[in-house]
Amino acid sequence: MHVAGKAGKTTIVDVAREAGTSVSSASVALRGEPGVSDRTRARILDAAQRLGYRPDQRARLLRQQRSRLLGVTFSVDQSFHADVIENLYRAAEGTGYGLLLSATAPNRPAREAIADLLRDRCETLILVSPDLSAEQLAEVGALASVVSVGAGVRADGVDSVRSDDHQGVVDAVAHLVGLGHRSITYVDGGCAVMSAIRRDAYVEAMGAHGLGDQVRVLHGSPTEESGVEVAGRLLDGAEPLPTAILAHNDMIAFGLLLTLWSRSVAVPGEISVVGYDNTRMAALATVRLTSVSQDAAQLARAAVERAIARTENAVVATETVTPARLVVRETSGPPRGGA
């Protein structure tokens, strides 16, 4: 994902690949800063010379002029991202830094959103649940300071701020087991960020409670439509009907609830439903969804702190993991007649 750079132009990513190093190491060596060994530096400089790499001096001069802008990417179709954005604004108040937003959408990939922020001279990028590989993250990190929020992928030179999704799912399974459930189905998030971590945590937690033979993962995607589709399959007999469903996120859970209620299925009387993210809608009186909270406010505060620290002090990138917290409401209860 060559975010910046024209077709055919040698980039720092090409230099790193040629030298067999990370993009961040290549960036440090080419800037003449400490942080890599003399041997590695020589290998990188040699690769740059052989490839004819030339840094963009105009871009460098622009970066030296302070914009005091934190660029933020987010997905327009994820309600949790809206919660994070609201809290990022609060966290940035009084810091002297402003936020510049650039959305991703089905027809607007992350590279376009990031490129716009770089053109607007944002000093540090805050990427909310970026759908990027480690290599792509490292490539962006070579162009600007980057803080990744809510994603499990790590990359050299990129700060990571996320909640403990593994523990959040483990706690949700323990809650349902404690209520007496044994037949607990998990609706997956497909290719969504953190999907694999949450799914694996469900499988592990079920096994820890002696319910390995009850593990059932249904394919889904992080949308309400996916929840509606899964609920229809369950109620129409295409899938075994469990006594409890744990969803990858609240949006799937909302779709499940809407379909179950429309088909006169009692929640939690017949089926308990638990979501993930504890979005604002989960607390509505008409919903009252049991959900795992990532604490958007805490994530936002940590992200802004790291973004400003990277901008002003060029500190080493770190990983910050905040606790997840199960919020029990009215959509989970004991199974009817026992498990």
Rosetta silent file (secondary structure, phi, psi, omega in degrees, C-alpha in Angstrom):
SEQUENCE: MHVAGKAGKTTIVDVAREAGTSVSSASVALRGEPGVSDRTRARILDAAQRLGYRPDQRARLLRQQRSRLLGVTFSVDQSFHADVIENLYRAAEGTGYGLLLSATAPNRPAREAIADLLRDRCETLILVSPDLSAEQLAEVGALASVVSVGAGVRADGVDSVRSDDHQGVVDAVAHLVGLGHRSITYVDGGCAVMSAIRRDAYVEAMGAHGLGDQVRVLHGSPTEESGVEVAGRLLDGAEPLPTAILAHNDMIAFGLLLTLWSRSVAVPGEISVVGYDNTRMAALATVRLTSVSQDAAQLARAAVERAIARTENAVVATETVTPARLVVRETSGPPRGGA
SCORE:     score description
SCORE:     0.000 S_00000001
   1 L     0.000   86.378  179.335    0.000    0.000    0.000 S_00000001
   2 L   -79.453   95.225 -174.750    2.150    2.877   -1.238 S_00000001
   3 L   -63.477  -48.344  178.830    0.214    5.679    0.435 S_00000001
   4 L  -119.784  149.225 -179.430    2.368    8.472   -0.946 S_00000001
   5 L   120.110  142.552 -177.269    4.560    8.297   -3.998 S_00000001
   6 L   -91.976  157.031  179.637    4.024    8.088   -7.711 S_00000001
   7 L   -57.004  132.290  177.627    4.059    4.963   -9.804 S_00000001
   8 L    89.424  -11.471 -179.437    7.639    4.004  -10.677 S_00000001
   9 L   -87.771  131.883  179.021    9.223    6.174   -7.992 S_00000001
  10 L   -67.460  130.153 -179.931   11.483    4.388   -5.507 S_00000001
  11 L  -112.469  171.433  179.471   10.038    4.642   -1.997 S_00000001
  12 H   -63.909  -26.803  177.561   11.410    4.020    1.463 S_00000001
  13 H   -65.952  -40.240  177.592    9.477    0.728    1.462 S_00000001
  14 H   -62.638  -40.743  179.677   11.511   -0.419   -1.554 S_00000001
  15 H   -63.482  -44.737 -179.483   14.719    0.503    0.276 S_00000001
  16 H   -61.973  -41.697  179.510   13.673   -1.431    3.389 S_00000001
  17 H   -65.174  -42.519 -179.636   12.843   -4.524    1.351 S_00000001
  18 H   -63.364  -37.554 -177.817   16.127   -4.323   -0.546 S_00000001
  19 H   -85.979  -11.155 -179.093   18.078   -3.971    2.700 S_00000001
  20 L    71.835   34.992 -179.760   16.064   -6.648    4.507 S_00000001
  21 L  -124.763  176.247  173.785   15.048   -4.315    7.347 S_00000001
  22 L   -76.786  160.408  178.200   11.844   -2.790    8.713 S_00000001
  23 H   -63.777  -39.485 -179.247   10.527    0.435    7.224 S_00000001
  24 H   -64.068  -38.534  177.742   11.040    2.245   10.535 S_00000001
  25 H   -64.908  -40.673  177.798   14.732    1.188   10.643 S_00000001
  26 H   -62.980  -40.239  179.926   15.208    2.423    7.085 S_00000001
  27 H   -63.400  -43.901  179.509   13.592    5.736    8.001 S_00000001
  28 H   -61.779  -45.722 -177.245   15.884    6.179   11.037 S_00000001
  29 H   -65.186  -41.741 -176.973   19.014    5.358    9.027 S_00000001
  30 H   -72.462  -22.972  175.799   18.132    7.654    6.137 S_00000001
  31 H   -85.724   -7.313 -179.838   17.444   10.536    8.534 S_00000001
  32 L    75.157   22.744 -178.406   20.844   10.011   10.143 S_00000001
  33 L   -95.905  156.230  175.707   19.338    9.449   13.584 S_00000001
  34 L   -69.618  157.745  178.196   20.537    6.965   16.240 S_00000001
  35 L   136.753  -10.489  175.222   18.595    3.757   16.687 S_00000001
  36 L  -131.700  157.720 -179.585   20.161    1.257   14.283 S_00000001
  37 L   -71.834  160.397  179.053   23.551   -0.422   14.265 S_00000001
  38 H   -60.610  -37.186 -179.366   26.356    0.856   12.057 S_00000001
  39 H   -66.297  -43.846  179.130   26.173   -2.350   10.032 S_00000001
  40 H   -66.033  -41.850  179.667   22.436   -2.004    9.443 S_00000001
  41 H   -59.287  -44.424 -179.749   22.781    1.686    8.606 S_00000001
  42 H   -62.197  -39.877 -179.676   25.465    0.911    6.008 S_00000001
  43 H   -65.848  -39.046  179.863   23.278   -1.780    4.439 S_00000001
  44 H   -68.695  -45.226  180.000   20.315    0.607    4.213 S_00000001
  45 H   -63.419  -37.135  177.833   22.361    3.466    2.754 S_00000001
  46 H   -65.493  -41.708  179.009   23.882    1.095    0.227 S_00000001
  47 H   -64.007  -40.789  179.801   20.418   -0.145   -0.792 S_00000001
  48 H   -62.983  -40.415 -179.395   19.179    3.430   -1.141 S_00000001
  49 H   -67.564  -42.355 -179.076   22.115    4.326   -3.370 S_00000001
  50 H   -64.959  -35.534 -178.441   21.686    1.253   -5.571 S_00000001
  51 H   -86.131   -8.972 -178.724   17.965    1.917   -6.008 S_00000001
  52 L    72.808   32.215 -179.068   18.436    5.614   -6.609 S_00000001
  53 L   -69.787  133.010  175.736   16.222    6.583   -3.672 S_00000001
  54 L  -131.146  119.793  178.993   15.761   10.318   -3.187 S_00000001
  55 L   -66.182  150.101  178.492   13.749   11.703   -0.233 S_00000001
  56 L   -79.898   99.891 -175.997   11.073   14.285   -1.023 S_00000001
  57 H   -66.105  -32.843  179.315   12.668   17.452    0.332 S_00000001
  58 H   -65.650  -41.260  178.327    9.518   19.499   -0.168 S_00000001
  59 H   -65.367  -37.253  179.329    7.504   17.117    1.974 S_00000001
  60 H   -63.881  -42.918  179.023   10.232   17.185    4.604 S_00000001
  61 H   -62.990  -40.245  178.219   10.153   20.985    4.759 S_00000001
  62 H   -62.770  -39.600 -179.566    6.377   20.945    5.100 S_00000001
  63 H   -66.987  -26.283 -179.609    6.591   18.473    7.970 S_00000001
  64 H   -74.439  -15.800  176.587    9.009   20.776    9.761 S_00000001
  65 L   -91.402  121.480 -172.860    6.330   23.477    9.916 S_00000001
  66 L   -69.236  127.535  175.530    4.011   22.718   12.811 S_00000001
  67 L  -100.318  -23.909 -176.308    0.351   22.218   11.893 S_00000001
  68 L    54.457   39.858  176.823   -0.746   21.070   15.374 S_00000001
  69 E  -118.086  134.451  172.613   -3.267   18.787   13.696 S_00000001
  70 E  -105.141  116.332 -179.202   -3.999   15.189   14.660 S_00000001
  71 E   -86.189  135.809 -175.162   -5.428   13.322   11.692 S_00000001
  72 E  -125.814  127.207  170.664   -8.060   10.662   12.455 S_00000001
  73 E  -105.589  146.592 -179.932   -9.366    7.873   10.225 S_00000001
  74 E  -157.203  164.570  179.913  -12.544    5.978   11.103 S_00000001
  75 E   -97.897  133.546 -177.193  -15.212    3.864    9.436 S_00000001
  76 L   -72.483  -17.226 -174.965  -18.558    5.494    8.652 S_00000001
  77 L  -104.651   16.038  178.726  -20.476    2.251    9.168 S_00000001
  78 L  -120.317  115.168 -176.186  -19.283    1.398   12.686 S_00000001
  79 H   -64.424  -31.061  179.244  -21.180    2.964   15.593 S_00000001
  80 H   -64.269  -33.422  179.261  -18.322    2.319   18.037 S_00000001
  81 H   -62.814  -36.173  177.883  -16.079    4.530   15.920 S_00000001
  82 H   -63.216  -39.016  177.175  -18.502    7.420   16.440 S_00000001
  83 H   -63.170  -41.624  179.169  -18.151    6.965   20.208 S_00000001
  84 H   -64.445  -44.082 -179.820  -14.358    7.041   19.900 S_00000001
  85 H   -59.241  -46.852  179.794  -14.438   10.190   17.732 S_00000001
  86 H   -57.307  -41.675 -178.914  -16.639   12.032   20.244 S_00000001
  87 H   -76.671  -26.206  173.813  -14.228   11.165   23.034 S_00000001
  88 H   -63.666  -40.675  177.110  -11.177   12.097   20.957 S_00000001
  89 H   -60.896  -43.504  179.212  -12.566   15.627   20.693 S_00000001
  90 H   -63.281  -43.110 -177.732  -13.011   15.752   24.458 S_00000001
  91 H   -66.592  -28.843 -177.657   -9.515   14.398   25.064 S_00000001
  92 H   -84.119  -12.302 -179.232   -7.986   16.974   22.715 S_00000001
  93 L   -59.299  132.603  176.543   -9.665   19.950   24.413 S_00000001
  94 L    78.606    2.284 -179.441   -7.139   22.328   25.939 S_00000001
  95 L   -90.377  -15.150 -175.136   -4.125   20.562   24.390 S_00000001
  96 L    86.807    2.172  178.499   -3.584   23.078   21.631 S_00000001
  97 L  -110.889  142.926  175.076   -4.106   20.375   19.019 S_00000001
  98 E  -106.663  164.977  178.091   -7.032   20.087   16.641 S_00000001
  99 E  -108.974  140.663  173.312   -8.539   17.022   14.992 S_00000001
 100 E  -124.784  121.118 -174.089   -8.954   16.495   11.260 S_00000001
 101 E   -97.710  145.170  175.162  -11.212   13.585   10.280 S_00000001
 102 E  -144.233  114.949 -171.767  -10.999   11.408    7.182 S_00000001
 103 E   -88.310  149.984  168.023  -13.500    8.569    6.820 S_00000001
 104 E  -103.787  151.610 -178.659  -13.164    5.146    5.276 S_00000001
 105 E  -151.571  170.448  179.591  -16.124    3.570    3.506 S_00000001
 106 L   -52.289  -33.717 -179.854  -16.806    0.591    1.245 S_00000001
 107 L  -105.211   13.436  178.589  -15.764    2.704   -1.753 S_00000001
 108 E  -138.863   93.195 -175.758  -13.040    4.670    0.065 S_00000001
 109 L   -69.715  169.375 -177.021  -10.208    2.491    1.401 S_00000001
 110 H   -58.738  -37.303 -176.476   -7.865    3.401    4.235 S_00000001
 111 H   -61.906  -33.816  178.094   -5.031    4.439    1.913 S_00000001
 112 H   -72.020  -42.040  179.137   -7.170    7.248    0.473 S_00000001
 113 H   -62.379  -41.384 -179.750   -8.266    8.469    3.893 S_00000001
 114 H   -68.544  -42.224 -179.316   -4.659    8.443    5.110 S_00000001
 115 H   -59.790  -39.414  178.217   -3.324   10.159    1.988 S_00000001
 116 H   -62.468  -41.266 -179.843   -5.749   13.063    2.498 S_00000001
 117 H   -67.090  -38.347  178.204   -4.551   13.555    6.071 S_00000001
 118 H   -66.227  -38.597  177.753   -0.919   13.506    5.002 S_00000001
 119 H   -64.178  -30.015  179.344   -1.615   16.112    2.322 S_00000001
 120 L   -88.129   11.208  171.383   -3.168   18.300    5.018 S_00000001
 121 L    62.822   37.923  174.013    0.090   18.062    7.027 S_00000001
 122 L   -66.794  135.433 -174.862   -1.306   16.288   10.075 S_00000001
 123 L   -76.214  -36.278  176.823    1.557   15.811   12.537 S_00000001
 124 E  -140.157  144.235  178.993    0.356   12.481   13.883 S_00000001
 125 E  -103.560  134.802  172.132   -2.293   10.067   12.616 S_00000001
 126 E  -111.011  110.216 -176.066   -4.778    8.315   14.899 S_00000001
 127 E  -101.686  111.469 -177.505   -6.167    5.325   13.015 S_00000001
 128 E   -84.591  115.309 -178.445   -9.356    3.942   14.599 S_00000001
 129 L    44.492   57.899 -176.736   -9.516    0.162   14.044 S_00000001
 130 L   -68.082  134.138  177.944   -7.491    0.389   10.831 S_00000001
 131 L   -89.660   69.861 -175.762   -8.033   -2.439    8.371 S_00000001
 132 L  -132.512  148.907  174.497   -4.322   -2.640    7.541 S_00000001
 133 L   -77.448  169.582  177.736   -1.678   -5.340    7.655 S_00000001
 134 H   -60.757  -39.851  179.755    1.457   -4.977    9.761 S_00000001
 135 H   -65.047  -42.076  179.136    3.438   -4.138    6.634 S_00000001
 136 H   -66.000  -40.160  176.893    0.939   -1.466    5.594 S_00000001
 137 H   -61.502  -44.079  179.502    0.958    0.047    9.080 S_00000001
 138 H   -61.885  -36.650  179.433    4.749    0.176    9.056 S_00000001
 139 H   -64.460  -42.826  177.261    4.644    1.896    5.674 S_00000001
 140 H   -66.641  -38.704  179.915    2.334    4.595    7.023 S_00000001
 141 H   -63.993  -21.276  176.666    4.503    4.861   10.145 S_00000001
 142 L   -78.495  -16.547 -178.173    7.483    5.733    7.961 S_00000001
 143 L   -97.688  -25.246 -178.275    5.586    8.748    6.631 S_00000001
 144 L  -161.861  162.992  171.836    4.209   10.115    9.917 S_00000001
 145 E   -68.015  138.226 -174.100    3.849    9.300   13.592 S_00000001
 146 E  -133.798  136.111  170.799    0.950    6.863   13.962 S_00000001
 147 E  -119.945  119.384  178.050   -1.265    5.705   16.826 S_00000001
 148 E   -94.601  131.046 -177.334   -3.454    2.693   16.070 S_00000001
 149 E  -116.721  126.070  173.294   -6.623    2.411   18.185 S_00000001
 150 L    74.026   31.015  178.258   -8.597   -0.785   18.689 S_00000001
 151 L  -135.272  145.539 -177.767   -6.565   -3.122   16.498 S_00000001
 152 L   -88.174  -10.103 -178.065   -4.429   -6.126   17.380 S_00000001
 153 L   -75.959  130.566  176.144   -1.903   -5.711   14.551 S_00000001
 154 L  -109.011  150.929  177.449    1.481   -4.324   15.650 S_00000001
 155 L  -146.401  147.135  178.730    4.090   -2.658   13.475 S_00000001
 156 L   -56.411  132.422  175.608    7.529   -1.215   14.123 S_00000001
 157 L    80.043    3.071 -178.388    7.374    2.466   15.025 S_00000001
 158 E  -114.438  126.358  175.917    3.586    2.525   15.448 S_00000001
 159 E   -72.361  147.120  178.016    1.886    3.092   18.810 S_00000001
 160 E  -126.661  129.309  174.500   -0.983    0.764   19.682 S_00000001
 161 E  -126.667  118.672 -178.298   -3.883    1.576   22.014 S_00000001
 162 E  -152.227  162.626  174.422   -6.496   -1.142   22.454 S_00000001
 163 E   -90.053  166.631 -179.898   -8.686   -2.801   25.019 S_00000001
 164 L   -82.021   80.412 -176.718   -8.146   -6.345   26.244 S_00000001
 165 H   -62.826  -35.086  178.888  -10.594   -7.956   23.810 S_00000001
 166 H   -59.237  -50.638 -178.894   -9.505  -11.452   24.764 S_00000001
 167 H   -66.081  -34.835  178.935  -10.410  -10.919   28.410 S_00000001
 168 H   -60.428  -43.670  178.629  -13.644   -9.162   27.432 S_00000001
 169 H   -69.421  -40.617  177.945  -14.885  -12.212   25.535 S_00000001
 170 H   -58.392  -42.458  179.316  -13.698  -14.567   28.277 S_00000001
 171 H   -66.350  -37.028  179.430  -15.717  -12.542   30.810 S_00000001
 172 H   -65.826  -42.872  177.735  -18.797  -12.597   28.572 S_00000001
 173 H   -63.914  -42.869  179.332  -18.644  -16.390   28.234 S_00000001
 174 H   -60.864  -38.570  177.824  -18.139  -16.739   32.006 S_00000001
 175 H   -60.230  -47.693 -178.571  -21.216  -14.564   32.574 S_00000001
 176 H   -67.958  -40.894  177.536  -23.398  -16.781   30.384 S_00000001
 177 H   -63.213  -40.185  178.889  -22.017  -19.996   31.859 S_00000001
 178 H   -62.573  -27.887  177.339  -22.630  -18.605   35.329 S_00000001
 179 H   -78.450  -12.129  178.943  -26.286  -18.072   34.397 S_00000001
 180 L   111.659    3.716 -179.117  -26.533  -21.767   33.492 S_00000001
 181 L   -78.082  141.377  171.854  -26.009  -21.679   29.720 S_00000001
 182 L  -121.421  -36.767  178.860  -24.154  -24.475   27.968 S_00000001
 183 L   -88.399   89.844 -176.415  -25.350  -24.006   24.397 S_00000001
 184 E  -117.826  115.100 -179.936  -23.625  -20.713   23.575 S_00000001
 185 E   -98.632  143.530  178.233  -23.207  -19.793   19.902 S_00000001
 186 E  -111.291  131.505  175.374  -20.763  -17.156   18.681 S_00000001
 187 E  -100.767  117.179 -172.746  -21.493  -14.936   15.669 S_00000001
 188 L   -76.144  160.743  178.158  -18.206  -14.017   14.016 S_00000001
 189 L   -97.772   12.095  179.012  -17.213  -10.628   12.615 S_00000001
 190 L    65.536 -125.570 -178.564  -15.793  -11.991    9.381 S_00000001
 191 L   -91.805    9.630 -177.293  -12.785   -9.982    8.241 S_00000001
 192 L   -63.331  153.217  176.120  -13.378   -7.182   10.749 S_00000001
 193 L   -58.559  137.549 -179.956  -10.524   -5.860   12.873 S_00000001
 194 L    73.599    1.903 -177.769  -10.130   -7.909   16.096 S_00000001
 195 H   -60.145  -47.706 -177.484  -12.421  -10.626   14.701 S_00000001
 196 H   -64.146  -40.236 -179.065   -9.862  -13.427   15.032 S_00000001
 197 H   -63.607  -44.945 -179.229   -8.874  -12.406   18.570 S_00000001
 198 H   -68.766  -41.571  179.161  -12.472  -12.372   19.802 S_00000001
 199 H   -62.563  -45.787 -179.626  -13.369  -15.615   18.034 S_00000001
 200 H   -64.139  -35.908  178.825  -10.327  -17.429   19.421 S_00000001
 201 H   -65.022  -38.588  177.034  -11.097  -16.113   22.906 S_00000001
 202 H   -61.719  -48.575 -179.638  -14.625  -17.568   22.681 S_00000001
 203 H   -60.297  -44.217  179.904  -13.300  -20.985   21.655 S_00000001
 204 H   -63.652  -43.841 -177.959  -10.699  -20.916   24.425 S_00000001
 205 H   -65.447  -40.703  178.580  -13.212  -19.806   27.066 S_00000001
 206 H   -62.025  -42.653  178.331  -15.721  -22.510   26.117 S_00000001
 207 H   -63.353  -38.890 -179.498  -12.994  -25.123   26.422 S_00000001
 208 H   -64.348  -27.855  178.919  -11.919  -23.763   29.808 S_00000001
 209 L   -93.810   12.556  179.523  -15.485  -24.272   31.074 S_00000001
 210 L    72.653   23.686 -177.169  -15.578  -27.857   29.766 S_00000001
 211 L  -115.138   28.672  179.834  -17.846  -26.860   26.882 S_00000001
 212 H   -57.059  -32.512 -179.320  -15.531  -27.585   23.979 S_00000001
 213 H   -76.512   -8.454 -179.958  -18.143  -29.886   22.449 S_00000001
 214 H  -100.395   -0.226 -177.741  -20.641  -26.997   22.473 S_00000001
 215 L   -63.328  127.045  176.092  -18.481  -24.590   20.443 S_00000001
 216 E  -145.167  115.965  179.395  -20.369  -23.241   17.455 S_00000001
 217 E  -109.639  121.413  177.656  -19.122  -20.293   15.401 S_00000001
 218 E  -102.322  133.954 -179.674  -21.458  -18.841   12.785 S_00000001
 219 L   -66.983  137.944  177.489  -19.985  -16.744    9.997 S_00000001
 220 L  -152.071 -169.572  173.425  -21.048  -13.110   10.001 S_00000001
 221 L  -142.725  161.209 -170.703  -19.897   -9.568    9.321 S_00000001
 222 L   -78.723   53.686 -177.557  -19.902   -6.529   11.652 S_00000001
 223 L  -134.949  159.209  175.679  -23.303   -5.204   10.521 S_00000001
 224 H   -63.155  -38.041 -179.902  -26.920   -5.235   11.663 S_00000001
 225 H   -58.069  -36.732  178.363  -27.837   -6.956    8.402 S_00000001
 226 H   -64.899  -41.175  177.908  -25.571   -9.841    9.350 S_00000001
 227 H   -63.098  -40.794  177.618  -27.351  -10.210   12.686 S_00000001
 228 H   -61.908  -44.556 -178.309  -30.728  -10.253   10.939 S_00000001
 229 H   -64.790  -43.257 -179.667  -29.524  -12.922    8.502 S_00000001
 230 H   -65.165  -44.127  179.984  -28.045  -15.130   11.238 S_00000001
 231 H   -61.054  -38.990  178.213  -31.166  -14.866   13.408 S_00000001
 232 H   -62.488  -42.311  178.581  -33.308  -15.889   10.425 S_00000001
 233 H   -62.972  -40.489 -179.613  -31.172  -18.970    9.828 S_00000001
 234 H   -66.172  -46.301 -175.836  -31.432  -19.960   13.484 S_00000001
 235 H   -73.957  -24.102  179.093  -35.181  -19.481   13.713 S_00000001
 236 L   -89.701    3.261  175.519  -35.854  -21.218   10.399 S_00000001
 237 L    87.374    5.388  179.276  -33.964  -24.322   11.507 S_00000001
 238 L   -72.863  -22.256  177.186  -30.950  -23.911    9.252 S_00000001
 239 L  -132.830  148.384  176.785  -28.762  -23.806   12.365 S_00000001
 240 L   -58.909  137.915 -177.863  -29.251  -25.413   15.806 S_00000001
 241 L   -84.507  117.705  179.853  -30.995  -22.987   18.163 S_00000001
 242 L   -86.119  175.773  172.914  -28.806  -22.152   21.201 S_00000001
 243 L   -94.177  -13.703  178.686  -29.906  -20.776   24.551 S_00000001
 244 E  -149.011  146.998  178.333  -27.425  -17.885   24.293 S_00000001
 245 E  -128.388  129.845  173.611  -25.682  -15.935   21.527 S_00000001
 246 E  -109.324  124.227 -175.877  -22.486  -13.920   21.878 S_00000001
 247 E  -104.330  149.933  178.603  -21.948  -11.485   19.001 S_00000001
 248 L   -57.265  -38.151  177.717  -18.701  -10.015   17.663 S_00000001
 249 L  -149.310  175.071 -177.955  -20.109   -6.505   18.129 S_00000001
 250 H   -65.920  -33.077 -177.390  -23.229   -4.594   19.152 S_00000001
 251 H   -63.089  -42.837  174.694  -24.335   -4.037   15.566 S_00000001
 252 H   -61.492  -43.924 -179.325  -24.666   -7.781   14.976 S_00000001
 253 H   -60.737  -39.806  178.244  -26.434   -8.056   18.333 S_00000001
 254 H   -61.746  -43.169  177.607  -28.932   -5.324   17.338 S_00000001
 255 H   -62.040  -40.535  176.315  -29.784   -7.235   14.161 S_00000001
 256 H   -60.357  -49.000 -177.120  -30.258  -10.412   16.186 S_00000001
 257 H   -61.660  -45.501 -178.700  -32.525   -8.654   18.684 S_00000001
 258 H   -58.414  -41.644 -179.178  -34.679   -6.977   16.027 S_00000001
 259 H   -72.314  -42.646  179.246  -35.317  -10.311   14.313 S_00000001
 260 H   -61.870  -45.631  179.139  -35.919  -12.248   17.517 S_00000001
 261 H   -64.786  -39.257 -179.489  -38.395   -9.652   18.766 S_00000001
 262 H   -67.520  -23.062  178.856  -40.168   -9.492   15.402 S_00000001
 263 L   -99.701   14.757  176.393  -40.598  -13.287   15.544 S_00000001
 264 L    60.712   34.016  175.236  -41.960  -13.099   19.122 S_00000001
 265 L   -91.586  125.462 -177.013  -38.932  -14.818   20.642 S_00000001
 266 L   -73.602  127.402  175.284  -38.503  -13.849   24.284 S_00000001
 267 L  -120.640  117.320   11.327  -35.137  -12.280   25.140 S_00000001
 268 L   -97.066    8.679 -174.885  -33.686  -13.412   27.496 S_00000001
 269 L   -52.833  -48.906 -179.714  -36.444  -15.931   28.268 S_00000001
 270 L   -98.282  -38.964  178.975  -35.796  -18.143   25.252 S_00000001
 271 L  -140.020  128.818  173.572  -32.461  -16.796   24.004 S_00000001
 272 E   -89.233  146.467  179.849  -29.938  -14.542   25.750 S_00000001
 273 E  -130.585  131.062  177.009  -27.957  -12.089   23.613 S_00000001
 274 E  -127.161  132.936  179.130  -24.629  -10.439   24.466 S_00000001
 275 E  -105.996 -168.104  178.592  -22.871   -7.875   22.287 S_00000001
 276 E  -146.593  133.539  177.607  -19.462   -6.220   22.246 S_00000001
 277 E   119.105  -25.015 -179.272  -18.443   -2.515   22.293 S_00000001
 278 L    49.699   53.656  178.543  -21.169   -1.209   24.641 S_00000001
 279 L   -69.010  169.329 -176.372  -22.165    1.458   22.145 S_00000001
 280 H   -57.902  -37.966 -179.114  -24.577    4.224   23.067 S_00000001
 281 H   -64.306  -27.045 -178.671  -27.530    2.341   21.578 S_00000001
 282 H   -61.835  -28.782 -177.006  -26.875   -0.614   23.877 S_00000001
 283 H   -89.762   -4.262 -179.642  -27.964    1.460   26.876 S_00000001
 284 L   -59.947  144.275 -177.064  -31.231    2.681   25.334 S_00000001
 285 L   -60.203  -27.670 -179.382  -34.287    1.788   27.395 S_00000001
 286 L   -84.001   -6.639 -178.184  -35.781   -0.027   24.394 S_00000001
 287 L  -116.044  -62.265  178.955  -32.670   -2.181   23.963 S_00000001
 288 L    52.272   53.764 -176.276  -30.838   -2.681   27.287 S_00000001
 289 L   -82.172  129.055  168.915  -28.214   -4.919   25.679 S_00000001
 290 E   -69.111  128.388 -173.646  -25.672   -6.760   27.799 S_00000001
 291 E  -153.540  158.355  176.876  -22.357   -5.857   26.204 S_00000001
 292 E   -92.911  125.062 -178.320  -18.604   -5.688   26.759 S_00000001
 293 E   -90.517  130.973  171.699  -17.312   -2.138   27.079 S_00000001
 294 L   -87.984   -8.529 -176.878  -14.003   -1.122   25.509 S_00000001
 295 L    59.828   77.361 -178.139  -14.315    2.245   27.320 S_00000001
 296 H   -57.387  -35.357 -178.948  -14.109    4.607   24.356 S_00000001
 297 H   -64.826  -43.383 -179.841  -13.240    7.529   26.648 S_00000001
 298 H   -67.078  -41.859  177.788  -10.203    5.754   28.096 S_00000001
 299 H   -61.397  -42.754 -178.430   -9.020    4.641   24.652 S_00000001
 300 H   -64.810  -43.623  179.372   -9.405    8.186   23.312 S_00000001
 301 H   -60.713  -45.924 -179.437   -7.468    9.748   26.196 S_00000001
 302 H   -64.468  -38.602 -179.065   -4.632    7.280   25.786 S_00000001
 303 H   -65.763  -44.147  179.749   -4.575    7.780   22.007 S_00000001
 304 H   -66.495  -40.897  178.116   -4.379   11.568   22.251 S_00000001
 305 H   -60.287  -44.578 -179.434   -1.676   11.375   24.929 S_00000001
 306 H   -69.205  -38.163 -179.757    0.431    9.062   22.783 S_00000001
 307 H   -62.440  -44.266  179.995   -0.169   11.116   19.653 S_00000001
 308 H   -69.426  -38.924  178.611    1.015   14.326   21.302 S_00000001
 309 H   -61.845  -42.357  179.226    3.973   12.567   22.926 S_00000001
 310 H   -67.352  -36.125 -178.704    5.082   11.202   19.556 S_00000001
 311 H   -68.392  -41.365 -171.142    4.617   14.594   17.921 S_00000001
 312 H   -96.216  -28.181 -172.880    6.561   16.594   20.489 S_00000001
 313 H  -118.909   -6.826 -177.952    9.116   14.210   21.912 S_00000001
 314 L    52.128   41.373 -178.301    9.698   11.553   19.247 S_00000001
 315 L   -72.372  163.355  179.319    9.402    8.922   21.991 S_00000001
 316 L   -67.398  140.929  179.480    9.630    5.207   21.302 S_00000001
 317 L   -64.999  144.334 -178.787    6.360    3.607   20.201 S_00000001
 318 L  -133.862  169.298  172.375    4.500    1.618   22.858 S_00000001
 319 E  -114.240  127.415  177.499    1.459   -0.627   23.260 S_00000001
 320 E  -114.101  122.229  179.573   -1.251    0.412   25.730 S_00000001
 321 E  -115.400  118.302 -179.059   -3.858   -2.202   26.687 S_00000001
 322 E   -99.586  153.448 -178.515   -6.867   -0.984   28.669 S_00000001
 323 L   -67.931  145.301  169.916   -9.265   -3.267   30.595 S_00000001
 324 L   -94.889  151.414 -175.517  -12.506   -4.444   29.002 S_00000001
 325 E  -137.847  126.244  178.006  -15.590   -4.443   31.246 S_00000001
 326 E   -77.238  127.032  177.389  -18.781   -6.487   30.970 S_00000001
 327 E  -109.887  108.936 -175.656  -21.919   -4.347   31.384 S_00000001
 328 L   -88.119  124.726  177.077  -24.857   -6.581   32.334 S_00000001
 329 L  -126.358 -139.601 -167.637  -28.297   -5.390   31.279 S_00000001
 330 L  -100.346   -0.495 -177.363  -31.581   -7.080   30.383 S_00000001
 331 L   -93.153    3.328  176.160  -30.800   -9.233   27.331 S_00000001
 332 L  -126.434  136.354  179.854  -29.011  -11.952   29.303 S_00000001
 333 L  -162.826  179.124 -178.904  -30.561  -14.232   31.865 S_00000001
 334 L   -64.332  148.628  177.007  -30.815  -17.902   32.908 S_00000001
 335 L   -68.411  146.436 -179.232  -31.926  -20.386   30.229 S_00000001
 336 L   -66.143  124.614  177.602  -35.566  -21.432   30.416 S_00000001
 337 L    73.098   14.253 -178.663  -35.877  -24.723   32.268 S_00000001
 338 L    88.749  167.550 -176.189  -32.123  -24.983   32.791 S_00000001
 339 L   -73.480    0.000    0.000  -29.370  -25.564   30.248 S_00000001
